[in-house]
Amino acid sequence: MKNMVSVSYDFPKMLKHLVGGKAKDWTELDGMDSGVGLDYFYSHDTLGEVYINIDQNYMSISRTDPITEEEEGIWSGEIEDEEVKKFVKIR
């Protein structure tokens, strides 16, 4: 039997670090499934909506500006990258 690996994420704190605002002000939303990896959606009253996709330990984060409605890439890389690894627990 293979050892099972469990991964958990503290997305509100990660978004505070990468985008701004307070962690408690990031609210998880229901969103569409891209069909590739895991999808997460978060919203902040003034900072807009954020889309997170994780596929094979690679994470990409993009934000939709609440005023212009333009999407911008915020961060992308491996989940063990220095920038985000303190928000990822692998057991």
N, C-alpha and C positions, 0 to 999 in steps of 0.2 A: 504494500500500500504506500502510495506517495504521500509525502508531507504536504498538507494543505497550507497555502499561503493566504493570509487575510490582509487586506489593505483597507485602511480607512483614511478619510480626508477631513480636515477642518477647513472647509471652503470659506466660511465667513471670515476667519482670521487670515486666510490666504488672500482673499479679495481686499481686505483692509490693507494688507501689505503691498499688493500689486496695483490696486486701483485707487484706494483711499476710503474715506468714511470710517464709521465705527463698525466693528464686526457684528454687533447686535442689530444694525440697520440693514444688513443684507438678508433678504427674504428668499427662500427657495420657492421656485415656481414650477408648475407642471409645464412640460414642453413636449415638442414633437421628438420622436425617436429617429435619429439619422440612419439607423440600420448599421452603423459602424461603431463598434465600441460602446462606451457608456456616455450618456448625455446628461448634463445638469444645467439648469437655468436658475439664475438669481437676479433679483431686482433691488435697486436702491432708489429712494425717492428723488435724489438729485443727480446721481451718477449714472443712471440708466440701467439697462439690462445687460447681463453677462451670460455668455454661452460657454460651457466647458465641455470638451470632448476628450475622453481618455480611450486610447486604443493601443494595446500591446505595450503598456508602460510609457507611452508618449502622450503628453497632454498639450492641448491647445486651448487658449482662452481668448475670447474676443468680446468686445463691448459695443453695444449700440448706443450712440450718443442720444440723450433724451430730447435735445433741441433739433439737431440736424438730421437725426435718424440714420446717420452714416455709421457703418460698422468699421471698427479698427481692431487690429490684432494687438493684444496686450502682452501675451507671453506664450511661448511654445518651447517644449523640450521634454527630456526624460523626467519621470516623477522623482528620481533620486538626485536631480540637479540641486546644487547649493541654494538656488533662489527659492525653492519651494519645499525642499525635503523636511524642513522642520514642521510642516503642516501635513505631512504624510506619515502614517504609521504602518509599517509592514511587519507582520507577525508570522 
